Amino acid sequence: MNTQFKMVVAVLAALLIAVTGVGCSGSGSGESTGDVAEPYRIGAVVSLTGTYAGLGTPEKNAIEMEMKRLNDAGGVNGRQVEVIFEDDATDPAKAQAAVARLIEQEDVIAIIGATGTGQTMALRDDIDRAAIPQVSMAGGSVITAEFDELVFQTPWPNRTVVPFTLRQLKERGLTNVAVISDTGGYGKDGHDIIVAQAAAAGVKIIADETFNPGDTDMMAQLTKIKSASPDVVLMWNAGKEAAIVAKNLKQLGMDVPLVGSPGNGRREFIEGAADAAEGFQFAAGKILVPEAYGVDTPAYDVATAFISDYTKAYDVAPDIFAGHAYDAFLVVTDALSRIEGDATPAALRDAIEQTSGLVGIGGTFTYGPQDHNGLTEADLVFYRVEGNEWVLAK
């Protein structure tokens, strides 16, 4: 009797283990018939302090908003998405330390970031060692030109934006160009492409000056530029120093156009430059004037919904950089949704590379084995600041 009782208990225990085992297991896509599956963990390295804080803050806002929207709708493959943020303080060394912590301690399957080009490049060794995909929100050409199968990009790179910008100058008869750029990763990358492509674009560089990230006065450089009598000043940077350049130009009484980069397409520049922002021009994507997408197009619908949601959440309209972050989060989560089987970093990388026709804020993304940027010049327009607002330049 005692032996039979023990046998019954053993059988019942085995059945219980089998039942609970089924309830706890899930497919690689995250589906579960019992307990809730663990969330997908994504690391994000952004500049919340330092000279790029005005870029990184809207990036974080956009990702947090989209993460909440996605999770409230059920997540991806039945799993929630958790983004773990690290502030790199606009410092490549801190960016490297941040990504190392995310990889080693947080067990993330992808990295979004960084905000800046220099910080993005500082992540590369750790990304390669861990073999996890990275989607950068920075616009330096070097990010995807120095090809790495793990690294993708959401902004238009300088190698796309610079020729477009130079052509705009040529078409406007602004052929004697003075260049001023910062010495950081994005500024230097853009500067070098400007110098290399100016002649082919039909413009001549007659002055070439630089400043360091964090500088607070550029009068000395701009005084030299003034003496060269340029038709236009072409500035390449993405930090808050752009507003100082604009104000210094006005103080010097220079009555020539100031043209910048997509990095200046944010409210911080207009507020910082004040009346010196009037007439400023730059190339960027279409989010600042969404009618440029074409009313009633899928891109217009995506952009206007994002603008509405972001404005309600943060009481300010999104800028270029919020759009880059939206796109980076979209690229990763869309790829996750298409993975069959285990959602490993390798599978995620492959799914990102297979992205085709994905409508985002910066444009419609189509990546490939030799193209990890995914956008074209057709996604760009030329802007002008009028009355503290962005309008399409004529």
N, C-alpha and C positions, 0 to 999 in steps of 0.2 A: 504493500500500500504506500509506504513511504517512498519507494523507488518510483512507482507510477506517478506520485505527486510531483517528485522532482523532475520527471520527464515532461510533464505537462507545463510546469513553470518554465523549463528551458525552452520549450517550443513557443510559448507565449512571449517570452523575452526576445527570441529571435524574430518573431513576427513584428514586435514593437520596434525593434531596431530597423528592420527593413522598411516599415511604414514611415518612421521618422526620417530615415535616410532619404527616401524619395521626396519627402516634404521639404528637406533642406537643400536638395540639389537643384541646379538650374543649368540651362544650356549656356553655351558661350555667349549668346546674344543677350543674356541677362534675364531671360524668362524664368519664372519660378512657379511651382505649383504649391508652395507652402510659404516659408519665411521670405521676407522681403530681401532681395539681393542687395549686396553692397553697392554703394554708388560708384560711378566712374569718377576717378580723382584726376583732376587736371591742374597743373601748376601754371601760375601766371606771374611773370616778372615784369613789373611796371615801375615807372618813375613817379612816385607820389611826393617826393621832395627833390630839391636840387633844381637845376635850370630847366629840366623838362617836366616839372610838376604840372604845368599847365596843359601838357599833353597826356600824361599818365592818369591824371584824375578823371577826365571824361572817359578814358579807356576802361578804367575800373568800374565806373558807373554803368557803362554800357554792358559790360560782361555780367555784372551783378543783376541788372535788370533782365537781361535775356535768360540768365540762369534761372531766375525765379519764374519767369513766364513759362519756360520749358518744363521745369519741374512741376509747376501747378497743373500743366497739361498732361502729366504722366511720365515725364522724363524721356529717356531714350531706351528702347527695347525693354521697357518695364522697369528700368533702373533710374534712380535720380543721378544728377550730375553735380559734383562738388568741385568748385574752383578754389584753390588755395593761393592766396596772393602773397607776394614778397615785394617790398619796396627796394629798388636798387639805388635810390638817391642820385640817379643820373651819373653813376660811377661804375665803370666797367668791372673794377675789382669787386665791388659789392654785388654786382649782377652775377658774377661767377660764383661767389659764395652763396648767393640766394638759390641759384639753380642746383648747386651741389646739395643744399639742404633739402630742396624739394624732391630730388631724385633719391637721395639716401635715406631720408627720414619719413617722407610722405608717400612714397610708393606711387608716384603719379605715372600715368601712361602717355602723357603728352605735355609739352610746354607751349604756352602762348606767351610771346614776348621776344625780345624786349621792346620798350618804347623807342629807344634810340639805336642807331646803327652801331656805334662803338660798343654798347652794352650787348646788343644781339651777337656780335662777333665774339665777345668774351665768353659766351655760353657754349661755343662750338665744341671745345675739347670734351666737356662733360656730356654734351648731347651725343657725341660720337661714341664715347666710352659706354654710356648707358644704352645706346641704340634705341632712343625714343624720338618720335617726331617733334619738330619745333615749327611753330607758325609765328613768324615775326610780324610786328606791326610797324616796323621801321622801313624807310624808303631808300636806303643806300643800295646802289647797284651791286656792290660787292657781296651782299647777302646771298644772292642767288647766282651772280656771275661766277663767283668762286664756288662752283657747283658742289653741293653736298646732298646726297640722296635723302637725307633726313630733314632737310631744312626747306621750308616754304615761306611765302611772303604774301601779305594782303595789299599793301599800298603799291602804287605804280612806282617802279624804281627810277632813279635818276636817269638811267640810260634811256628811258621812255619820255620822261618829263622834260629833260633839258633840250633835246631837239625840238620838241613841240614849242617850248618857250622861246627858243632862239628864232624859230620861224615866225612867231608872233611879233617879235621885235623887228625882223626884216620886213614883214608885211606893213608895219606901221612906220617904216622909214627910220627906225632907231638903230642905226648901223655902227655908230661909234660908242662902244660899250665900256663902262667902268664896272669892274667886278669887285664886290666885297663879300667875303665869306668867313665863316668861323672855322677854326682848326679842328673841330670835333669830327667824328666819323662821318656824319651825314653831310656836313658842310664841305669837308675836304673831298669827299666822293663826288659831290655835285660840281665843285670847283674844277676838279681835274677833267671832268667830262665837258664842261663849258670850254675850257682852254683847248681841249683836243678837237672839238667840233665847231668852234666859232667860224673858222675860215670856210668850211664846207657849207655852213648855213648862210654865208654872205654877210657876216658882221665882223667887226674888228675890235679887239680888246685893246684899249688905249690906256687903261690903268688897272692895277690888280692889287688889292689890299686884303688883309686878313685881320681878324680879332679872335680872342680866346673866349670860349664859353665862360660866362660869368662876368665878362668885362662890362663896365658901367659907363664908359665914355669912348666914343669913336671919332671925336673931333679931329684928331691928328690925321687919321687915315682919310677922312672925308675932305679935309683941307687939301690934301694931295690930289684927291680925285677931282675936286673943284678946279684945280689949276690945269687939269687935262681937258677941260671943257667937253665932257661927254654928252651924247644925246640922251643917255639913259643910265641909271645906276641899277645894276643887276645884283641883288643880294641873295646869297644862298646860306640859309641856316634854318633851324627849327625851334630855337630857344626864345626866351623872352627878350634877348638882346635886339631882336628885330625892331621892337618899338623904339629903342634908344637910337638906332640908326635913322629911323624915320624922323624922330625929333631933332637929332643933330643936323640932318639935312635941311630941315626947315630953319633951324637957328643960323645956318650958314647962308641962307637966302638962295639956295640952289633951286632954280625953277625948271627942273627936269623930272621926268617920271621916275618913280621908284618901283621896280618890279622884283618880286620875290619868288619863293618856292611854295609848294604845297604845305610845307611846314608852318607857314604863316597864316594858314586858313583857319584861324580860331578867334574867338571873341576876345581872348586875352590880348592879342595884338591891337585890335581896334581900341580897346579900353586903355591900353598902355600908351599908345601913340597919340590918342586924343585927336585933335584937329589935324595933326600931321599924317594921320592915316588916310585922309581924303585923297582919292585918286590912285591909291596903291593898287597894283595889279599883280596877278599870279595865276598860274595854272593849277587846277586840282580837279577832283571828281565832282559829281553833279549834286551832291547832297545839300549844298548851301543854297541852291536855287532849284528845287526838285522838278520844276516844269521842264528843265533841261533834259530829263530822262525821256520826256514824251508822255503827255497825259494819257492815262488809261493803259499804259504799258505795264507788264509785270514788275519792272524795275521801279516805276513810279509808285505802284501800290505798296511794294516792300518799303521803299524809302519814306513815304508819307506816313505809313503806320508806325515805323520806327521813330520818326520825328515827333509824332503825336504822343506816343508812349513815353519817350524820353523827356519831352517837355512837361508832361504831367508829373512825372516822377521827380524831376530835379528843378523844375521851374525855370529852365533855360533850354533853348534849342540845342541839339547836338551839333558838334563841329566835325571837321574832317577826321579827327583822331578817334572820336567816339565811333565813327563809321568803320575805321580800320579794326577796332576791337570787336564790333558787332560781326564783321566779316570773319575774323579769326575764330571766334567762338562758333559761328555758323559752320565754317569749314570743318572744324574738329567734330562737332556733334552730328553734322550731316554724314560724315565719313563713318562715325560710330554706328549710325543707324543702318548702314549698308553692309556691315560685317556679318558674315555667316560663320558661326563657330565661335571660338574663343576670341575675345577682344584683346589681343596682345598688342604691344607697341608695334611689332612688325606688321601685323594685320592692319592696324590703324594707318601706318605709313602708306601701305599699298592702297588703302581705300582713299586716302587724301589724294594721292597721285592720280587716281582714276576719276577724280571729280570732273564733271563735265556739265556745262550749262547751268551752274549754280548761281542764281540771281542774288546778289548782295547789294551793299551800299556803294562800294567802290566801283562796281561793274558786275559783269557776268563772268564767273570764274571757270576756266577750263585748264586744268593742270595736265601735265604729261611727263614722260620719262626725261625729257630734256627741257621742260618748262615748269619751274616751280614758282612762277609769279602769277601767271594765269590771266593777266589783264593786257589790254592793248591801248594804243593812243586814242582809239575811238571813245574810251571812257573818260577822256579829259575835256574840260572847257576852260575858257579864260575869263577870270573875274576882275572886277574893279570895285573899290570901296567908294560908295556914294552915300553921304548922309549917315555914316556909321552903319551902313548895311551893305551886304554883298549883292552885286548885280552882275549880269553877264556883260562883259566888255564888248564894245562894238568895234 
